[in-house]
Amino acid sequence: MINLLLGEFSFINFRKDEFEELQIQIDNLSLKNQILSALNFYLKSQPWFLQSLTRFYNGKIPEIIC
């Protein structure tokens, strides 16, 4: 299960069987930037994940807000 924090209290969940559970909860601004950088790299390196996001939002890639 991959949980993305979108906005202050919203979560989007995705399941991919071959990956372990990953939960991202962001409290600190510096940590937010590090996690967003890592997430950006992850999205580029895992096309299935970006495709899941795109399908979930009816073809529109969501903006990640922190």
N, CA, C and O atoms as a Maestro MAE file, in Angstrom:
{
 s_m_m2io_version
 :::
 2.0.0
}

f_m_ct {
 s_m_title
 :::
 protein
 m_atom[264] {
  # First column is atom index #
  i_m_mmod_type
  r_m_x_coord
  r_m_y_coord
  r_m_z_coord
  i_m_residue_number
  s_m_chain_name
  s_m_pdb_residue_name
  s_m_pdb_atom_name
  i_m_atomic_number
  :::
  1 25 0.863 -1.173 0.000 1 A "MET " " N  " 7
  2 3 0.000 0.000 0.000 1 A "MET " " CA " 6
  3 2 0.904 1.229 0.000 1 A "MET " " C  " 6
  4 15 1.828 1.328 0.807 1 A "MET " " O  " 8
  5 25 0.639 2.141 -0.888 2 A "ILE " " N  " 7
  6 3 1.391 3.390 -0.918 2 A "ILE " " CA " 6
  7 2 0.408 4.500 -0.608 2 A "ILE " " C  " 6
  8 15 -0.599 4.659 -1.298 2 A "ILE " " O  " 8
  9 25 0.699 5.267 0.433 3 A "ASN " " N  " 7
  10 3 -0.168 6.363 0.837 3 A "ASN " " CA " 6
  11 2 0.506 7.679 0.483 3 A "ASN " " C  " 6
  12 15 1.622 7.948 0.928 3 A "ASN " " O  " 8
  13 25 -0.167 8.502 -0.317 4 A "LEU " " N  " 7
  14 3 0.352 9.824 -0.656 4 A "LEU " " CA " 6
  15 2 -0.432 10.851 0.130 4 A "LEU " " C  " 6
  16 15 -1.661 10.800 0.187 4 A "LEU " " O  " 8
  17 25 0.272 11.768 0.726 5 A "LEU " " N  " 7
  18 3 -0.380 12.860 1.437 5 A "LEU " " CA " 6
  19 2 -0.637 13.964 0.424 5 A "LEU " " C  " 6
  20 15 0.303 14.575 -0.086 5 A "LEU " " O  " 8
  21 25 -1.895 14.221 0.133 6 A "LEU " " N  " 7
  22 3 -2.274 15.273 -0.801 6 A "LEU " " CA " 6
  23 2 -3.060 16.311 -0.028 6 A "LEU " " C  " 6
  24 15 -4.179 16.044 0.409 6 A "LEU " " O  " 8
  25 25 -2.493 17.479 0.146 7 A "GLY " " N  " 7
  26 3 -3.121 18.473 0.985 7 A "GLY " " CA " 6
  27 2 -2.849 18.145 2.442 7 A "GLY " " C  " 6
  28 15 -1.973 17.332 2.737 7 A "GLY " " O  " 8
  29 25 -3.571 18.753 3.341 8 A "GLU " " N  " 7
  30 3 -3.251 18.598 4.758 8 A "GLU " " CA " 6
  31 2 -3.741 17.277 5.339 8 A "GLU " " C  " 6
  32 15 -3.049 16.681 6.165 8 A "GLU " " O  " 8
  33 25 -4.920 16.803 4.929 9 A "PHE " " N  " 7
  34 3 -5.488 15.625 5.566 9 A "PHE " " CA " 6
  35 2 -5.919 14.528 4.593 9 A "PHE " " C  " 6
  36 15 -6.449 13.506 5.030 9 A "PHE " " O  " 8
  37 25 -5.710 14.709 3.294 10 A "SER " " N  " 7
  38 3 -6.206 13.749 2.306 10 A "SER " " CA " 6
  39 2 -5.155 12.709 1.966 10 A "SER " " C  " 6
  40 15 -3.974 13.031 1.840 10 A "SER " " O  " 8
  41 25 -5.574 11.484 1.822 11 A "PHE " " N  " 7
  42 3 -4.671 10.406 1.437 11 A "PHE " " CA " 6
  43 2 -5.223 9.691 0.219 11 A "PHE " " C  " 6
  44 15 -6.432 9.503 0.084 11 A "PHE " " O  " 8
  45 25 -4.316 9.295 -0.669 12 A "ILE " " N  " 7
  46 3 -4.684 8.420 -1.784 12 A "ILE " " CA " 6
  47 2 -3.892 7.145 -1.592 12 A "ILE " " C  " 6
  48 15 -2.685 7.198 -1.354 12 A "ILE " " O  " 8
  49 25 -4.541 6.013 -1.690 13 A "ASN " " N  " 7
  50 3 -3.894 4.720 -1.441 13 A "ASN " " CA " 6
  51 2 -3.805 3.900 -2.724 13 A "ASN " " C  " 6
  52 15 -4.758 3.831 -3.500 13 A "ASN " " O  " 8
  53 25 -2.634 3.274 -2.935 14 A "PHE " " N  " 7
  54 3 -2.436 2.375 -4.065 14 A "PHE " " CA " 6
  55 2 -1.787 1.104 -3.545 14 A "PHE " " C  " 6
  56 15 -0.928 1.144 -2.664 14 A "PHE " " O  " 8
  57 25 -2.208 -0.023 -4.101 15 A "ARG " " N  " 7
  58 3 -1.630 -1.296 -3.692 15 A "ARG " " CA " 6
  59 2 -0.871 -1.888 -4.868 15 A "ARG " " C  " 6
  60 15 -1.378 -1.933 -5.989 15 A "ARG " " O  " 8
  61 25 0.340 -2.339 -4.605 16 A "LYS " " N  " 7
  62 3 1.129 -3.065 -5.594 16 A "LYS " " CA " 6
  63 2 1.742 -4.233 -4.848 16 A "LYS " " C  " 6
  64 15 2.566 -4.035 -3.955 16 A "LYS " " O  " 8
  65 25 1.351 -5.452 -5.204 17 A "ASP " " N  " 7
  66 3 1.672 -6.646 -4.418 17 A "ASP " " CA " 6
  67 2 3.158 -6.840 -4.165 17 A "ASP " " C  " 6
  68 15 3.544 -7.283 -3.083 17 A "ASP " " O  " 8
  69 25 4.006 -6.515 -5.150 18 A "GLU " " N  " 7
  70 3 5.422 -6.813 -4.953 18 A "GLU " " CA " 6
  71 2 6.154 -5.767 -4.112 18 A "GLU " " C  " 6
  72 15 7.352 -5.907 -3.868 18 A "GLU " " O  " 8
  73 25 5.458 -4.727 -3.668 19 A "PHE " " N  " 7
  74 3 6.090 -3.702 -2.840 19 A "PHE " " CA " 6
  75 2 5.561 -3.786 -1.409 19 A "PHE " " C  " 6
  76 15 4.392 -4.100 -1.185 19 A "PHE " " O  " 8
  77 25 6.428 -3.503 -0.454 20 A "GLU " " N  " 7
  78 3 5.995 -3.484 0.939 20 A "GLU " " CA " 6
  79 2 5.217 -2.200 1.209 20 A "GLU " " C  " 6
  80 15 5.248 -1.271 0.403 20 A "GLU " " O  " 8
  81 25 4.543 -2.151 2.309 21 A "GLU " " N  " 7
  82 3 3.753 -0.975 2.664 21 A "GLU " " CA " 6
  83 2 4.659 0.226 2.901 21 A "GLU " " C  " 6
  84 15 5.661 0.142 3.611 21 A "GLU " " O  " 8
  85 25 4.282 1.343 2.291 22 A "LEU " " N  " 7
  86 3 5.040 2.585 2.447 22 A "LEU " " CA " 6
  87 2 4.055 3.663 2.871 22 A "LEU " " C  " 6
  88 15 3.082 3.927 2.165 22 A "LEU " " O  " 8
  89 25 4.297 4.281 4.002 23 A "GLN " " N  " 7
  90 3 3.420 5.348 4.467 23 A "GLN " " CA " 6
  91 2 4.244 6.618 4.614 23 A "GLN " " C  " 6
  92 15 5.280 6.627 5.279 23 A "GLN " " O  " 8
  93 25 3.776 7.681 3.990 24 A "ILE " " N  " 7
  94 3 4.476 8.955 4.062 24 A "ILE " " CA " 6
  95 2 3.606 9.927 4.847 24 A "ILE " " C  " 6
  96 15 2.505 10.277 4.421 24 A "ILE " " O  " 8
  97 25 4.100 10.347 5.971 25 A "GLN " " N  " 7
  98 3 3.429 11.376 6.745 25 A "GLN " " CA " 6
  99 2 4.449 12.486 6.954 25 A "GLN " " C  " 6
  100 15 5.537 12.253 7.482 25 A "GLN " " O  " 8
  101 25 4.089 13.688 6.536 26 A "ILE " " N  " 7
  102 3 5.051 14.776 6.484 26 A "ILE " " CA " 6
  103 2 4.686 15.834 7.529 26 A "ILE " " C  " 6
  104 15 3.578 16.370 7.518 26 A "ILE " " O  " 8
  105 25 5.630 16.130 8.433 27 A "ASP " " N  " 7
  106 3 5.381 17.129 9.459 27 A "ASP " " CA " 6
  107 2 6.253 18.369 9.272 27 A "ASP " " C  " 6
  108 15 5.797 19.488 9.506 27 A "ASP " " O  " 8
  109 25 7.483 18.178 8.859 28 A "ASN " " N  " 7
  110 3 8.488 19.222 8.876 28 A "ASN " " CA " 6
  111 2 8.774 19.683 7.449 28 A "ASN " " C  " 6
  112 15 8.878 18.850 6.550 28 A "ASN " " O  " 8
  113 25 8.903 20.997 7.220 29 A "LEU " " N  " 7
  114 3 9.071 21.546 5.874 29 A "LEU " " CA " 6
  115 2 10.297 20.988 5.174 29 A "LEU " " C  " 6
  116 15 10.231 20.662 3.989 29 A "LEU " " O  " 8
  117 25 11.413 20.871 5.881 30 A "SER " " N  " 7
  118 3 12.625 20.314 5.285 30 A "SER " " CA " 6
  119 2 12.392 18.859 4.877 30 A "SER " " C  " 6
  120 15 12.810 18.432 3.801 30 A "SER " " O  " 8
  121 25 11.728 18.112 5.739 31 A "LEU " " N  " 7
  122 3 11.422 16.722 5.447 31 A "LEU " " CA " 6
  123 2 10.473 16.628 4.256 31 A "LEU " " C  " 6
  124 15 10.605 15.734 3.421 31 A "LEU " " O  " 8
  125 25 9.516 17.553 4.180 32 A "LYS " " N  " 7
  126 3 8.597 17.584 3.042 32 A "LYS " " CA " 6
  127 2 9.374 17.672 1.737 32 A "LYS " " C  " 6
  128 15 9.105 16.926 0.795 32 A "LYS " " O  " 8
  129 25 10.341 18.589 1.685 33 A "ASN " " N  " 7
  130 3 11.111 18.775 0.459 33 A "ASN " " CA " 6
  131 2 11.903 17.527 0.100 33 A "ASN " " C  " 6
  132 15 11.985 17.158 -1.071 33 A "ASN " " O  " 8
  133 25 12.485 16.875 1.100 34 A "GLN " " N  " 7
  134 3 13.236 15.646 0.840 34 A "GLN " " CA " 6
  135 2 12.316 14.546 0.319 34 A "GLN " " C  " 6
  136 15 12.666 13.831 -0.620 34 A "GLN " " O  " 8
  137 25 11.154 14.414 0.924 35 A "ILE " " N  " 7
  138 3 10.224 13.372 0.510 35 A "ILE " " CA " 6
  139 2 9.663 13.670 -0.871 35 A "ILE " " C  " 6
  140 15 9.514 12.760 -1.688 35 A "ILE " " O  " 8
  141 25 9.348 14.936 -1.144 36 A "LEU " " N  " 7
  142 3 8.841 15.279 -2.472 36 A "LEU " " CA " 6
  143 2 9.893 15.014 -3.545 36 A "LEU " " C  " 6
  144 15 9.556 14.575 -4.644 36 A "LEU " " O  " 8
  145 25 11.156 15.275 -3.239 37 A "SER " " N  " 7
  146 3 12.227 14.977 -4.192 37 A "SER " " CA " 6
  147 2 12.307 13.471 -4.437 37 A "SER " " C  " 6
  148 15 12.427 13.022 -5.576 37 A "SER " " O  " 8
  149 25 12.240 12.705 -3.357 38 A "ALA " " N  " 7
  150 3 12.289 11.240 -3.487 38 A "ALA " " CA " 6
  151 2 11.060 10.728 -4.243 38 A "ALA " " C  " 6
  152 15 11.170 9.831 -5.079 38 A "ALA " " O  " 8
  153 25 9.902 11.295 -3.950 39 A "LEU " " N  " 7
  154 3 8.675 10.885 -4.624 39 A "LEU " " CA " 6
  155 2 8.743 11.208 -6.110 39 A "LEU " " C  " 6
  156 15 8.309 10.409 -6.939 39 A "LEU " " O  " 8
  157 25 9.285 12.376 -6.453 40 A "ASN " " N  " 7
  158 3 9.444 12.754 -7.852 40 A "ASN " " CA " 6
  159 2 10.323 11.742 -8.582 40 A "ASN " " C  " 6
  160 15 9.996 11.319 -9.691 40 A "ASN " " O  " 8
  161 25 11.431 11.355 -7.964 41 A "PHE " " N  " 7
  162 3 12.316 10.341 -8.546 41 A "PHE " " CA " 6
  163 2 11.575 9.010 -8.690 41 A "PHE " " C  " 6
  164 15 11.678 8.338 -9.717 41 A "PHE " " O  " 8
  165 25 10.830 8.642 -7.653 42 A "TYR " " N  " 7
  166 3 10.097 7.373 -7.643 42 A "TYR " " CA " 6
  167 2 9.051 7.339 -8.764 42 A "TYR " " C  " 6
  168 15 8.910 6.336 -9.464 42 A "TYR " " O  " 8
  169 25 8.321 8.453 -8.921 43 A "LEU " " N  " 7
  170 3 7.290 8.506 -9.964 43 A "LEU " " CA " 6
  171 2 7.906 8.347 -11.345 43 A "LEU " " C  " 6
  172 15 7.330 7.694 -12.214 43 A "LEU " " O  " 8
  173 25 9.078 8.945 -11.549 44 A "LYS " " N  " 7
  174 3 9.741 8.841 -12.853 44 A "LYS " " CA " 6
  175 2 10.291 7.444 -13.087 44 A "LYS " " C  " 6
  176 15 10.362 6.992 -14.229 44 A "LYS " " O  " 8
  177 25 10.681 6.753 -12.019 45 A "SER " " N  " 7
  178 3 11.297 5.437 -12.182 45 A "SER " " CA " 6
  179 2 10.278 4.288 -12.126 45 A "SER " " C  " 6
  180 15 10.624 3.147 -12.431 45 A "SER " " O  " 8
  181 25 9.048 4.573 -11.745 46 A "GLN " " N  " 7
  182 3 8.013 3.531 -11.630 46 A "GLN " " CA " 6
  183 2 6.798 3.917 -12.476 46 A "GLN " " C  " 6
  184 15 5.834 4.467 -11.943 46 A "GLN " " O  " 8
  185 25 6.825 3.642 -13.785 47 A "PRO " " N  " 7
  186 3 5.734 4.075 -14.661 47 A "PRO " " CA " 6
  187 2 4.358 3.551 -14.241 47 A "PRO " " C  " 6
  188 15 3.353 4.235 -14.433 47 A "PRO " " O  " 8
  189 25 4.308 2.327 -13.662 48 A "TRP " " N  " 7
  190 3 3.001 1.783 -13.253 48 A "TRP " " CA " 6
  191 2 2.335 2.684 -12.217 48 A "TRP " " C  " 6
  192 15 1.110 2.809 -12.194 48 A "TRP " " O  " 8
  193 25 3.155 3.322 -11.343 49 A "PHE " " N  " 7
  194 3 2.600 4.149 -10.280 49 A "PHE " " CA " 6
  195 2 1.991 5.423 -10.857 49 A "PHE " " C  " 6
  196 15 0.886 5.821 -10.487 49 A "PHE " " O  " 8
  197 25 2.729 6.056 -11.771 50 A "LEU " " N  " 7
  198 3 2.219 7.264 -12.410 50 A "LEU " " CA " 6
  199 2 0.983 6.943 -13.247 50 A "LEU " " C  " 6
  200 15 0.045 7.740 -13.290 50 A "LEU " " O  " 8
  201 25 0.969 5.789 -13.908 51 A "GLN " " N  " 7
  202 3 -0.207 5.378 -14.678 51 A "GLN " " CA " 6
  203 2 -1.408 5.164 -13.758 51 A "GLN " " C  " 6
  204 15 -2.536 5.493 -14.126 51 A "GLN " " O  " 8
  205 25 -1.171 4.615 -12.563 52 A "SER " " N  " 7
  206 3 -2.262 4.431 -11.599 52 A "SER " " CA " 6
  207 2 -2.828 5.777 -11.171 52 A "SER " " C  " 6
  208 15 -4.044 5.952 -11.089 52 A "SER " " O  " 8
  209 25 -1.932 6.736 -10.896 53 A "LEU " " N  " 7
  210 3 -2.390 8.078 -10.524 53 A "LEU " " CA " 6
  211 2 -3.216 8.686 -11.647 53 A "LEU " " C  " 6
  212 15 -4.275 9.267 -11.409 53 A "LEU " " O  " 8
  213 25 -2.725 8.547 -12.870 54 A "THR " " N  " 7
  214 3 -3.391 9.143 -14.018 54 A "THR " " CA " 6
  215 2 -4.777 8.537 -14.217 54 A "THR " " C  " 6
  216 15 -5.742 9.257 -14.474 54 A "THR " " O  " 8
  217 25 -4.876 7.214 -14.098 55 A "ARG " " N  " 7
  218 3 -6.181 6.560 -14.234 55 A "ARG " " CA " 6
  219 2 -7.130 6.993 -13.114 55 A "ARG " " C  " 6
  220 15 -8.314 7.233 -13.349 55 A "ARG " " O  " 8
  221 25 -6.593 7.090 -11.889 56 A "PHE " " N  " 7
  222 3 -7.416 7.456 -10.743 56 A "PHE " " CA " 6
  223 2 -8.052 8.834 -10.937 56 A "PHE " " C  " 6
  224 15 -9.183 9.068 -10.509 56 A "PHE " " O  " 8
  225 25 -7.321 9.738 -11.581 57 A "TYR " " N  " 7
  226 3 -7.805 11.103 -11.788 57 A "TYR " " CA " 6
  227 2 -8.349 11.314 -13.193 57 A "TYR " " C  " 6
  228 15 -8.319 12.432 -13.708 57 A "TYR " " O  " 8
  229 25 -8.849 10.246 -13.821 58 A "ASN " " N  " 7
  230 3 -9.468 10.335 -15.146 58 A "ASN " " CA " 6
  231 2 -8.559 11.016 -16.160 58 A "ASN " " C  " 6
  232 15 -8.990 11.890 -16.912 58 A "ASN " " O  " 8
  233 25 -7.304 10.606 -16.169 59 A "GLY " " N  " 7
  234 3 -6.378 11.109 -17.170 59 A "GLY " " CA " 6
  235 2 -5.659 12.383 -16.799 59 A "GLY " " C  " 6
  236 15 -4.816 12.850 -17.565 59 A "GLY " " O  " 8
  237 25 -5.960 12.965 -15.646 60 A "LYS " " N  " 7
  238 3 -5.286 14.189 -15.222 60 A "LYS " " CA " 6
  239 2 -4.321 13.847 -14.100 60 A "LYS " " C  " 6
  240 15 -4.706 13.212 -13.118 60 A "LYS " " O  " 8
  241 25 -3.079 14.260 -14.237 61 A "ILE " " N  " 7
  242 3 -2.088 13.998 -13.195 61 A "ILE " " CA " 6
  243 2 -2.309 15.023 -12.075 61 A "ILE " " C  " 6
  244 15 -2.295 16.227 -12.331 61 A "ILE " " O  " 8
  245 25 -2.514 14.551 -10.830 62 A "PRO " " N  " 7
  246 3 -2.807 15.473 -9.729 62 A "PRO " " CA " 6
  247 2 -1.584 16.261 -9.296 62 A "PRO " " C  " 6
  248 15 -0.449 15.807 -9.444 62 A "PRO " " O  " 8
  249 25 -1.828 17.426 -8.768 63 A "GLU " " N  " 7
  250 3 -0.767 18.235 -8.185 63 A "GLU " " CA " 6
  251 2 -0.608 17.788 -6.737 63 A "GLU " " C  " 6
  252 15 -1.595 17.648 -6.015 63 A "GLU " " O  " 8
  253 25 0.627 17.565 -6.315 64 A "ILE " " N  " 7
  254 3 0.869 17.130 -4.939 64 A "ILE " " CA " 6
  255 2 1.111 18.380 -4.110 64 A "ILE " " C  " 6
  256 15 2.063 19.121 -4.350 64 A "ILE " " O  " 8
  257 25 0.247 18.607 -3.137 65 A "ILE " " N  " 7
  258 3 0.278 19.829 -2.333 65 A "ILE " " CA " 6
  259 2 0.713 19.489 -0.917 65 A "ILE " " C  " 6
  260 15 0.200 18.547 -0.313 65 A "ILE " " O  " 8
  261 25 1.652 20.248 -0.391 66 A "CYS " " N  " 7
  262 3 2.078 20.051 0.990 66 A "CYS " " CA " 6
  263 2 1.995 21.370 1.727 66 A "CYS " " C  " 6
  264 15 2.311 21.435 2.915 66 A "CYS " " O  " 8
  :::
 }
 m_bond[263] {
  # First column is bond index #
  i_m_from
  i_m_to
  i_m_order
  :::
  1 1 2 1
  2 2 3 1
  3 3 4 2
  4 3 5 1
  5 5 6 1
  6 6 7 1
  7 7 8 2
  8 7 9 1
  9 9 10 1
  10 10 11 1
  11 11 12 2
  12 11 13 1
  13 13 14 1
  14 14 15 1
  15 15 16 2
  16 15 17 1
  17 17 18 1
  18 18 19 1
  19 19 20 2
  20 19 21 1
  21 21 22 1
  22 22 23 1
  23 23 24 2
  24 23 25 1
  25 25 26 1
  26 26 27 1
  27 27 28 2
  28 27 29 1
  29 29 30 1
  30 30 31 1
  31 31 32 2
  32 31 33 1
  33 33 34 1
  34 34 35 1
  35 35 36 2
  36 35 37 1
  37 37 38 1
  38 38 39 1
  39 39 40 2
  40 39 41 1
  41 41 42 1
  42 42 43 1
  43 43 44 2
  44 43 45 1
  45 45 46 1
  46 46 47 1
  47 47 48 2
  48 47 49 1
  49 49 50 1
  50 50 51 1
  51 51 52 2
  52 51 53 1
  53 53 54 1
  54 54 55 1
  55 55 56 2
  56 55 57 1
  57 57 58 1
  58 58 59 1
  59 59 60 2
  60 59 61 1
  61 61 62 1
  62 62 63 1
  63 63 64 2
  64 63 65 1
  65 65 66 1
  66 66 67 1
  67 67 68 2
  68 67 69 1
  69 69 70 1
  70 70 71 1
  71 71 72 2
  72 71 73 1
  73 73 74 1
  74 74 75 1
  75 75 76 2
  76 75 77 1
  77 77 78 1
  78 78 79 1
  79 79 80 2
  80 79 81 1
  81 81 82 1
  82 82 83 1
  83 83 84 2
  84 83 85 1
  85 85 86 1
  86 86 87 1
  87 87 88 2
  88 87 89 1
  89 89 90 1
  90 90 91 1
  91 91 92 2
  92 91 93 1
  93 93 94 1
  94 94 95 1
  95 95 96 2
  96 95 97 1
  97 97 98 1
  98 98 99 1
  99 99 100 2
  100 99 101 1
  101 101 102 1
  102 102 103 1
  103 103 104 2
  104 103 105 1
  105 105 106 1
  106 106 107 1
  107 107 108 2
  108 107 109 1
  109 109 110 1
  110 110 111 1
  111 111 112 2
  112 111 113 1
  113 113 114 1
  114 114 115 1
  115 115 116 2
  116 115 117 1
  117 117 118 1
  118 118 119 1
  119 119 120 2
  120 119 121 1
  121 121 122 1
  122 122 123 1
  123 123 124 2
  124 123 125 1
  125 125 126 1
  126 126 127 1
  127 127 128 2
  128 127 129 1
  129 129 130 1
  130 130 131 1
  131 131 132 2
  132 131 133 1
  133 133 134 1
  134 134 135 1
  135 135 136 2
  136 135 137 1
  137 137 138 1
  138 138 139 1
  139 139 140 2
  140 139 141 1
  141 141 142 1
  142 142 143 1
  143 143 144 2
  144 143 145 1
  145 145 146 1
  146 146 147 1
  147 147 148 2
  148 147 149 1
  149 149 150 1
  150 150 151 1
  151 151 152 2
  152 151 153 1
  153 153 154 1
  154 154 155 1
  155 155 156 2
  156 155 157 1
  157 157 158 1
  158 158 159 1
  159 159 160 2
  160 159 161 1
  161 161 162 1
  162 162 163 1
  163 163 164 2
  164 163 165 1
  165 165 166 1
  166 166 167 1
  167 167 168 2
  168 167 169 1
  169 169 170 1
  170 170 171 1
  171 171 172 2
  172 171 173 1
  173 173 174 1
  174 174 175 1
  175 175 176 2
  176 175 177 1
  177 177 178 1
  178 178 179 1
  179 179 180 2
  180 179 181 1
  181 181 182 1
  182 182 183 1
  183 183 184 2
  184 183 185 1
  185 185 186 1
  186 186 187 1
  187 187 188 2
  188 187 189 1
  189 189 190 1
  190 190 191 1
  191 191 192 2
  192 191 193 1
  193 193 194 1
  194 194 195 1
  195 195 196 2
  196 195 197 1
  197 197 198 1
  198 198 199 1
  199 199 200 2
  200 199 201 1
  201 201 202 1
  202 202 203 1
  203 203 204 2
  204 203 205 1
  205 205 206 1
  206 206 207 1
  207 207 208 2
  208 207 209 1
  209 209 210 1
  210 210 211 1
  211 211 212 2
  212 211 213 1
  213 213 214 1
  214 214 215 1
  215 215 216 2
  216 215 217 1
  217 217 218 1
  218 218 219 1
  219 219 220 2
  220 219 221 1
  221 221 222 1
  222 222 223 1
  223 223 224 2
  224 223 225 1
  225 225 226 1
  226 226 227 1
  227 227 228 2
  228 227 229 1
  229 229 230 1
  230 230 231 1
  231 231 232 2
  232 231 233 1
  233 233 234 1
  234 234 235 1
  235 235 236 2
  236 235 237 1
  237 237 238 1
  238 238 239 1
  239 239 240 2
  240 239 241 1
  241 241 242 1
  242 242 243 1
  243 243 244 2
  244 243 245 1
  245 245 246 1
  246 246 247 1
  247 247 248 2
  248 247 249 1
  249 249 250 1
  250 250 251 1
  251 251 252 2
  252 251 253 1
  253 253 254 1
  254 254 255 1
  255 255 256 2
  256 255 257 1
  257 257 258 1
  258 258 259 1
  259 259 260 2
  260 259 261 1
  261 261 262 1
  262 262 263 1
  263 263 264 2
  :::
 }
}
